[in-house]
Amino acid sequence: MSVEDRLNCVEKQLAEILELLKGRSEELKCGQETLTQANPNQLKTIEQTDHRGRKERQRENMFSIAEGDEEYGVAGETNKWADKHENEISHAIIGCAIEVHKELGPGLLESVYEEAMCYELSQVGLRFERQQRVPIRYKKIMLSTPLKLDLIVERKVIVDNKAKRKVTAIDQQALLTYLRLRKVHLGLIINFHELKLVDGVQRIVNNLS
């Protein structure tokens, strides 16, 4: 194919693209005119539907996995737990755990219980951070491998979810270390592999007043 033939071919393709774009532009223009001509009740319905859609997306985002300091809660909603004591928050968390255990029972993975806990926490209005990274300082350096917390609720209570036969003294000491690193006063170990969840809940305290 000669250079002239190639140029003609390119010009033809450009012309086809321009026609296509022109058609798309006309479609958008018609759509805007239709929306402009809509009566107030139709516009109100559209706005309400869009608002509900945004609300649902916000709630879905609340349960997604995140690493870092992102806090989960619906923007604009009043946080009734903000001024509550750690003990009140921990009681609500245990209630959520009981509900999860009642629905799922023992024998599943920790990650399954964690996700279900996130759902239940959101249902009672508790804000939480999931898989939060906690940097570790050793003498004069910051270690490159951070800790990850299962859940920290209202930035006041750390929840360490377990799915094992028995919680050990090492598990208890580890949570106490997390509390000290994060400067938090109360932690909960919740072992979902117990037949009765109440037997799997342990409180770990770090200078709680």
Secondary structure as UniProt FT lines:
FT   HELIX           3..37
FT   HELIX           40..62
FT   TURN            75..76
FT   TURN            80..83
FT   HELIX           86..104
FT   HELIX           110..123
FT   TURN            124..125
FT   STRAND          128..134
FT   STRAND          137..138
FT   TURN            139..140
FT   STRAND          141..142
FT   STRAND          147..153
FT   TURN            154..156
FT   STRAND          157..162
FT   HELIX           169..182
FT   STRAND          186..191
FT   TURN            192..193
FT   HELIX           197..200
FT   STRAND          201..205
//
